[in-house]
Structure formats: structure tokens, C-alpha cells
Amino acid sequence: MNPSAFRQRRRDLLACALLATNLFLILFSYYLLKTVRESWILVAPEGVFFTGPKLKSLATALQALLLLALVPFYARLSQRIEPRKLLLRFTGYFVLCMLGFALALGLSLPYFGFAFYVWLGTFNVAIIAQFWSFATSVFSRDEAMKLFPTIGFGATAGGFVGAKAAGLLFSFGLSLPAIIVLAAAILILHCGIYLWVGRLRRSARGETTGKEDALSGHARAGSRLEGEEGRAIDGIRLVLRDAYLRWIVALIVLLSVVNTTGEYLLSEAVVLEAKRALALAGEVDPRAFTAAFIHDFYSDFYLAVNIAAIVLQVFVVGRLIRMGGIRAALFILPILSFFAYGLVASSASLLLIKWVKIIENGSDYSVMNTARALLFLPTSEEEKWRARQVVDTIFVRFGDMLSFVLVALVGLLNLPLSVLALLNLALVLVWAFAALQVNRGFELRSAGGLAQLASR
């Protein structure tokens, strides 16, 4: 290897390590904030209908609506603002929002927990999209194919360590507002790493070339995003006119409804257990005690979910698909969910619901995420790019909104929480039927593709 190529490879590896570190910091800070949001929104004033878990369910539905508007809004901004300035401005906006929320939490301002919950959902989508936009602008296609899997490991590690750190920091006496400020400081550090990587790549390619690459990449991104809203409409049309894609949508919507309703059941169980613990705690500040209880619970919960997802991804997913194909990947989660919510309907204890959600979320993040990627293999290029985007955004969020409708109806009718578990049980049966139809469509499409290849 000549000296020039060696220096280039060293720069590439350094840029890869820096971006993996940046993705680690993003997910680390997100999980710090995620545990804060749970304790903040669930510790709410009594006496109104939309409080605690119900307020969280409403926030999830509103978050879904805002996310539908986020992509075209970001697309318009990216056409008007140079990429480096857009990155700095967005990061500055996020930091200022975090500091404002930390102040609101410190002052115990009402319903800011609701606003924080909604905001954090948009933050997560925007900051991750911004990261990958930057990463694709500094690496060529061949470089990206080699380096992105390594960079992506930063997300897995960041989620795991962030969930663990959230509990440890709080146990060491760091307050919830201070944790938000810490996340803001991490975000400033992550912005500095962006600038470092940018300088590194410019030194590798030359100042002029680097600028031309960035601007041309920005122009290409602008032209791609210019028709984002139109492509969303085209994607919906593609989905509605194809039976296979319609069954995929049905499967994704049902999965989303069941999962989000399960999150609500978990929130209700956590709040109820916190009240029981408070009754036994003696003379303590009720609000501070409840917030600490919920924070500790969710930091342990998110840590367990991340561990489950990693173990399943590393040791189970590949073997499951090799042995049972797409059918096994599609049916494992509804089967687990059916037995799990059957148990929850009979005994809705916090420990039971916690382990149900750990298994469900861990399987969703590993097995089901892989299955969803595989489902679009026997589709056209247009369906891969347009229909899948619509399925992964609009229809997933539509499931969140349907879950809120169920939660609101059960609350307004004063029905017991076991009714939601029974509804989930019924929805899982419909979900399994949709999985059967999707598997049939996948096999037919795959067989058709093989037949076309054989006829050539």
C-alpha cells in the first residue's frame, strides 16, 4: 500500500470511529431523556381525565401527527439552508429546547411534561435523520457499504449504555433537570465531532473538492426532497392498489396498535405500583418520590429491552430465518403476544406486564425489524422507495393514533384495564391472520420472480 492510500485509509477509519462515537452520543443522550420523559409525564396532577398514562397516550397520538408534517418541513428547510448551517442551527435549537425544558421541570410547571414527550419524539426522528444525511454526504457509496455497519453499532451501544447510565446518575443524586442539561451538553459535544469529521474529509479530498461534494450532495438531496409530499401521495396509491402491500400495512398497523396499547398498560401498572410504594414510604415528598420510582423503573426497563434486542439479534434472528424463513419471523411475535396478553388479562401485575413488554419490544426491535426489511425484497424499485417510506411513517403512526382511540374509549366508559388486554388479545388474532396473508403474498411474489429469471 502506497503512503497516500495508507493515509487515506487511516482518515477513513478515523472518520468511521468518530461517526460511530457520534451515533453513540446521540442514542446515549436520547435514552437519558427518554427515562426523564416517562417520570415527568406520568407524575401529573390528579382530577382531570387526561392525566398520567392517558396523557402519555394522547401525547403519542399528537406526536404521530407532528411527525407526519416533519419530513416535508425538513425538506423545505434543506432546500433553503446550506447543510453545515442547517446542522448547526438544528443542534442549537435542540440545545435551547432542552435547557428550556430543564428550567420548566425545575420550576414544576404544569403540562410541560406533555410538551416534552411530544417534542422528544420529533427530536429523535430529526437528529437521527440529520446524522445519516451527514454520514452519506462524507462517504462515497463504496465507502458507506463497508463502514456503515460499524458506525451503526454506535446506536446499539449508545442505547444500552444510556439506559444504564440514566439509572446510575439518578441514584448518585443527579436531579432530572440536571440530566436534561447533561444531555444538552452531550449534544454540543456531538456537534463538535461533526465539525471535526467535516475538516477531516476536506483535508482528505482537498478543500475545493470537499466543498463541491457537499454542495452537490446538498443539491441532490434538495432535488430528492423537493417532491417528498408528492412521493408520499404516490406511495399511498401504490399501497392501496396492491393486495400484498395492503396486507403489509394491515400487519404493521396492528403491530403498532398492540404495542402502543401495551405501553399504556405498562404505564398504568407503574403508576399504580408507585402509589402503593408511596403509601408505605412514610413522610416523603409525594411528587419527588413518585418521579424517582418511575425513573428507576424505566431506566431498568429500557436497559432490559436493549439487552433482549441485542441477544435476539445476535443469537436468534439469523438462525430463526435460516430455519423457518420469513414465516417464522412473521409469526414469532404474534404468538408471543397472544400468550403474553392472555396472562395480562388474567393478572395485570407490574412484574408480569414489565416482562411481557421486554419480550415484546425486544422481539420487535430485532426479529420484526428484520422481517419488515425482508418483506420488501420481492417488490419493484418504486415500491421499495415510495411504498415502504409511507408504510414506515404514516401507517405506523396511524396505529399509534388508533391505540389512543381505544385507550380513550375504555377510559370514558370506565372499563377495567383488563378490557384493553382482551382487546389486544383479539387484535393479535387479526394480526396473525394478516401475517398469514403477508407470508402467502411473499411466497407468491418470490416464486414469480424466480419464474421470470428462469424464463430469461
C-alpha positions in Angstrom: 0.0 0.0 0.0 1.5 3.4 -1.0 1.8 6.2 1.5 -1.1 8.2 0.0 -3.5 5.2 0.1 -2.4 4.4 3.7 -3.1 8.0 4.9 -6.5 7.9 3.1 -7.4 4.6 4.8 -6.3 6.0 8.2 -8.5 9.1 7.7 -11.5 6.9 6.7 -11.1 4.7 9.8 -10.8 7.8 12.0 -13.9 9.3 10.4 -15.7 6.0 10.9 -14.8 5.9 14.6 -15.8 9.5 15.1 -19.2 9.0 13.5 -19.8 5.8 15.5 -18.9 7.8 18.6 -21.4 10.5 17.4 -24.2 8.0 17.0 -23.3 6.5 20.4 -23.7 10.0 21.9 -27.0 10.7 20.2 -28.6 7.4 21.5 -26.9 7.9 24.9 -28.5 11.3 25.3 -31.8 10.1 23.9 -32.1 7.4 26.5 -31.2 9.8 29.2 -34.1 12.0 28.0 -36.4 9.0 27.5 -36.3 8.0 31.1 -36.9 11.6 32.2 -39.9 11.9 29.9 -41.6 8.9 31.5 -41.3 10.1 35.0 -42.3 13.7 34.0 -45.4 12.9 32.1 -46.6 10.1 34.4 -46.3 12.3 37.5 -49.2 14.6 36.7 -51.9 16.4 38.7 -55.0 14.4 39.6 -58.6 15.2 39.0 -58.7 15.5 35.2 -59.3 12.8 32.6 -56.2 13.2 30.5 -53.5 12.8 33.2 -50.7 10.3 33.8 -50.9 7.3 31.4 -53.8 8.8 29.5 -51.9 12.0 28.9 -49.0 9.9 27.6 -51.3 8.1 25.2 -52.6 11.5 23.9 -49.0 12.7 23.6 -48.1 9.6 21.5 -51.1 10.3 19.1 -50.2 14.0 18.8 -46.5 13.1 18.3 -47.7 10.9 15.4 -49.5 13.8 13.7 -46.5 16.1 14.1 -44.1 13.5 12.7 -46.2 13.3 9.5 -45.5 17.0 9.0 -41.8 16.9 10.0 -40.4 15.3 6.8 -41.8 17.8 4.3 -40.9 20.7 6.7 -37.3 19.5 7.0 -37.2 19.0 3.2 -38.1 22.7 2.6 -35.5 23.8 5.1 -32.8 21.7 3.5 -33.5 23.4 0.1 -33.0 26.8 1.6 -30.2 26.4 4.1 -26.6 25.2 3.4 -26.1 21.8 5.1 -23.4 22.9 7.6 -25.5 25.8 8.7 -28.7 23.7 8.9 -26.8 21.2 11.1 -25.6 23.9 13.5 -28.9 25.7 13.7 -30.9 22.5 14.3 -28.4 21.4 17.0 -28.7 24.9 18.6 -32.5 24.7 18.5 -32.4 21.3 20.3 -30.0 22.5 23.0 -32.1 25.6 23.7 -35.2 23.4 23.9 -33.5 21.1 26.4 -32.4 24.0 28.6 -35.9 25.4 28.5 -37.5 22.1 29.4 -34.9 21.6 32.2 -36.0 25.0 33.6 -39.7 24.1 33.3 -39.1 20.8 35.1 -37.1 22.5 37.9 -40.0 25.0 38.4 -42.6 22.2 38.2 -44.6 24.0 35.5 -47.8 22.0 34.7 -48.2 20.1 31.4 -44.6 20.8 30.2 -44.1 17.0 30.6 -46.7 16.6 27.9 -44.9 19.1 25.7 -41.5 17.4 26.4 -42.9 13.9 25.5 -44.2 15.2 22.1 -41.0 17.2 21.4 -38.7 14.3 22.2 -40.4 12.1 19.6 -39.7 14.8 16.9 -36.1 15.2 18.3 -35.4 11.5 17.9 -36.5 11.4 14.3 -34.8 14.7 13.3 -31.5 14.0 15.0 -31.1 10.5 13.6 -32.1 11.7 10.1 -29.6 14.5 10.3 -26.9 12.1 11.3 -27.4 9.8 8.4 -27.7 12.7 6.0 -24.3 13.9 7.2 -22.8 10.4 7.0 -23.9 9.8 3.5 -22.5 13.2 2.4 -19.0 12.5 3.6 -18.6 8.9 2.3 -18.9 7.5 -1.2 -21.3 4.7 -1.8 -18.5 2.0 -1.7 -17.1 3.5 1.5 -20.5 3.6 3.1 -21.2 -0.1 2.2 -18.1 -1.0 4.1 -18.2 1.4 7.1 -21.9 1.9 7.9 -22.4 -1.4 9.7 -19.6 -0.5 12.0 -21.0 3.0 12.5 -24.4 1.6 13.2 -23.0 -0.4 16.2 -22.7 3.0 17.9 -26.5 3.2 18.1 -26.8 -0.2 19.8 -24.1 0.6 22.3 -25.5 4.1 23.0 -29.0 2.8 23.8 -27.6 0.1 26.1 -25.2 2.4 28.0 -27.6 5.3 28.1 -30.4 3.3 29.7 -27.9 2.0 32.3 -26.4 5.5 32.9 -29.9 7.0 33.4 -30.5 4.9 36.5 -27.0 5.3 37.9 -26.9 9.1 37.5 -30.2 9.5 39.3 -29.1 7.1 42.1 -26.0 9.2 42.6 -28.1 12.2 43.3 -28.3 13.9 39.9 -31.7 15.6 39.5 -34.0 15.1 36.5 -33.4 18.7 35.3 -29.7 18.2 35.6 -29.9 15.0 33.5 -31.6 17.1 30.7 -28.8 19.7 31.0 -26.2 16.8 30.7 -28.0 15.6 27.5 -27.8 19.1 26.1 -24.0 19.2 26.9 -23.6 15.9 25.1 -25.4 17.3 22.1 -22.9 20.2 21.9 -20.0 17.7 22.0 -21.6 15.7 19.2 -21.9 18.8 17.1 -18.2 19.4 17.6 -17.5 15.9 16.3 -19.4 16.7 13.1 -17.2 19.7 12.5 -14.1 17.5 13.2 -15.2 14.9 10.7 -16.0 17.6 8.1 -12.5 19.0 8.4 -11.0 15.5 8.2 -12.8 14.7 5.0 -11.9 18.1 3.4 -8.3 17.5 4.2 -8.5 14.1 2.5 -10.3 15.3 -0.7 -8.9 18.8 -0.8 -10.7 22.0 0.3 -12.3 22.8 -3.1 -13.4 19.2 -3.9 -14.9 18.8 -0.4 -17.0 21.9 -0.8 -18.1 21.0 -4.2 -19.0 17.5 -3.0 -21.0 18.9 -0.1 -22.9 21.4 -2.2 -23.6 19.0 -5.0 -24.8 16.5 -2.4 -27.0 19.2 -0.9 -28.4 19.9 -4.4 -29.1 16.3 -5.0 -30.7 16.0 -1.6 -32.8 19.0 -2.4 -34.0 17.6 -5.7 -34.8 14.3 -4.0 -36.7 16.0 -1.2 -38.4 18.6 -3.4 -41.1 16.1 -4.3 -41.4 14.5 -0.9 -45.0 15.3 -0.4 -45.9 14.2 -3.9 -44.0 10.9 -3.4 -45.9 10.3 -0.2 -49.2 10.5 -2.1 -47.7 8.2 -4.8 -46.7 5.8 -2.1 -50.2 5.7 -0.7 -51.6 5.0 -4.1 -49.0 2.2 -4.6 -50.1 0.6 -1.3 -53.8 0.9 -1.9 -53.7 -0.7 -5.4 -51.7 -3.8 -4.4 -53.0 -6.6 -2.2 -49.6 -7.7 -0.9 -48.8 -4.1 0.2 -52.2 -3.7 1.8 -51.7 -6.8 3.9 -48.3 -5.5 5.0 -50.0 -2.2 6.0 -52.6 -4.2 8.0 -49.8 -6.2 9.7 -47.8 -3.0 10.6 -50.8 -1.1 11.9 -52.0 -4.0 14.1 -48.5 -4.4 15.5 -48.3 -0.7 16.3 -51.8 -0.7 18.0 -51.0 -3.8 20.1 -47.5 -2.5 21.1 -48.7 1.1 21.9 -51.6 -0.2 23.9 -49.2 -2.5 25.8 -47.1 0.6 26.6 -50.2 2.2 28.1 -50.9 -0.8 30.2 -47.3 -0.8 31.5 -47.6 2.9 32.3 -50.8 2.4 34.3 -49.2 -0.5 36.2 -46.1 1.6 37.0 -48.2 4.5 38.3 -50.4 2.1 40.5 -47.3 0.5 41.9 -45.7 3.9 42.6 -48.8 4.9 44.6 -48.6 1.7 46.6 -45.0 2.3 47.4 -45.7 5.9 48.3 -48.3 4.7 50.9 -45.7 2.6 52.6 -42.9 5.2 52.4 -44.0 7.4 55.3 -43.2 11.1 55.4 -41.7 11.9 51.9 -42.4 14.4 49.2 -45.1 12.6 47.1 -44.1 14.1 43.8 -40.4 13.6 44.2 -40.9 10.0 45.4 -43.2 9.1 42.5 -40.8 10.7 40.0 -37.9 8.7 41.4 -39.8 5.5 41.4 -40.9 5.8 37.8 -37.4 7.0 36.7 -35.7 4.0 38.3 -38.3 1.6 36.8 -38.0 2.9 33.3 -34.2 3.0 33.3 -34.1 -0.7 34.3 -36.8 -1.5 31.8 -35.1 0.2 28.8 -31.8 -1.5 29.7 -33.5 -4.9 29.7 -35.2 -4.2 26.4 -31.9 -3.2 24.8 -30.2 -6.4 26.2 -33.1 -8.5 24.9 -32.9 -6.9 21.4 -29.1 -7.4 21.3 -29.2 -11.1 22.4 -32.1 -11.8 19.9 -30.3 -10.0 17.0 -27.0 -11.8 17.6 -28.1 -15.3 18.5 -31.7 -15.8 17.3 -32.7 -13.8 14.3 -30.3 -15.3 11.7 -30.9 -18.9 12.9 -34.7 -18.3 13.0 -34.9 -17.0 9.4 -32.5 -19.7 8.1 -34.6 -22.5 9.7 -38.1 -21.2 9.3 -37.8 -18.5 6.6 -40.0 -15.3 6.6 -42.9 -17.3 8.0 -41.1 -17.9 11.3 -40.0 -14.2 11.6 -43.6 -13.0 11.0 -45.3 -15.4 13.4 -43.0 -15.4 16.4 -44.1 -12.0 17.8 -47.9 -12.5 17.5 -47.6 -16.0 19.1 -45.6 -14.5 22.0 -48.0 -11.5 22.3 -51.1 -13.8 22.3 -49.9 -15.8 25.3 -48.4 -12.7 27.0 -51.6 -10.6 26.8 -53.7 -13.7 27.8 -51.7 -13.7 31.0 -52.0 -9.9 31.4 -55.8 -10.1 31.0 -56.0 -12.6 33.9 -53.4 -10.9 36.2 -52.2 -7.4 35.4 -49.3 -7.2 37.9 -46.5 -4.8 37.2 -43.8 -7.6 37.1 -45.8 -9.6 34.6 -46.5 -6.6 32.3 -42.9 -5.5 32.5 -41.6 -8.9 31.3 -44.3 -9.0 28.6 -43.2 -5.7 27.2 -39.5 -6.6 27.5 -40.1 -9.7 25.4 -42.4 -7.9 23.0 -40.2 -4.8 22.5 -37.0 -6.8 22.3 -38.6 -9.1 19.6 -40.0 -6.1 17.7 -36.6 -4.3 17.6 -34.8 -7.4 16.4 -36.9 -10.1 14.8 -39.7 -7.9 13.5 -37.4 -5.1 12.2 -35.5 -7.7 10.2 -38.7 -9.2 8.9 -40.0 -5.8 7.8 -36.9 -5.3 5.8 -37.2 -8.7 4.1 -40.9 -8.2 3.2 -39.9 -5.6 0.5 -37.4 -7.8 -1.2 -39.9 -9.2 -3.8 -41.1 -5.7 -4.7 -40.4 -3.2 -7.5 -37.9 -0.4 -7.1 -40.8 2.1 -6.9 -42.4 0.1 -4.2 -39.2 -0.2 -2.2 -38.6 3.5 -2.2 -42.0 5.0 -2.2 -44.4 2.5 -0.6 -42.0 1.5 2.1 -41.5 5.1 3.2 -45.2 5.5 3.6 -45.6 2.2 5.5 -42.8 3.0 7.9 -44.0 6.5 8.7 -47.7 7.3 8.0 -49.2 3.8 8.7 -47.1 3.1 11.8 -48.2 6.4 13.3 -51.8 5.7 12.3 -51.5 2.6 14.6 -50.4 4.9 17.4 -53.5 7.0 16.9 -55.8 4.0 16.9 -54.3 2.9 20.2 -55.2 6.3 21.7 -58.8 5.9 20.5 -59.0 2.6 22.3 -57.5 3.9 25.5 -59.8 7.0 25.4 -62.9 4.8 24.9 -62.1 2.4 27.7 -61.4 5.4 30.0 -64.6 7.2 29.1 -66.7 4.1 29.6 -64.9 3.4 33.0 -64.0 -0.1 31.9 -61.3 -2.1 33.7 -57.8 -2.2 32.2 -58.2 -6.0 31.6 -60.6 -4.9 28.8 -57.6 -3.4 26.9 -55.6 -6.6 27.4 -58.6 -8.6 26.0 -58.8 -6.1 23.0 -55.1 -6.7 22.4 -55.7 -10.4 22.5 -58.4 -10.1 19.8 -56.2 -7.8 17.7 -53.3 -10.3 17.9 -55.6 -12.9 16.3 -56.3 -10.5 13.4 -52.6 -9.7 13.3 -51.8 -13.4 12.9 -54.3 -13.6 10.0 -52.6 -10.6 8.4 -49.2 -12.3 8.9 -50.6 -15.4 7.1 -51.7 -13.3 4.1 -48.4 -11.5 4.0 -46.4 -14.7 4.1 -48.6 -16.1 1.2 -48.1 -12.9 -0.8 -44.3 -13.0 -0.1 -44.1 -16.6 -1.4 -46.2 -15.9 -4.5 -44.1 -12.8 -5.4 -40.8 -14.7 -4.7 -41.9 -17.6 -6.8 -43.0 -15.2 -9.6 -39.6 -13.5 -9.5 -37.8 -16.9 -9.8 -40.1 -17.9 -12.7 -39.2 -14.7 -14.5 -35.5 -15.4 -14.0 -35.9 -18.9 -15.3 -37.7 -17.8 -18.4 -34.9 -15.4 -19.4 
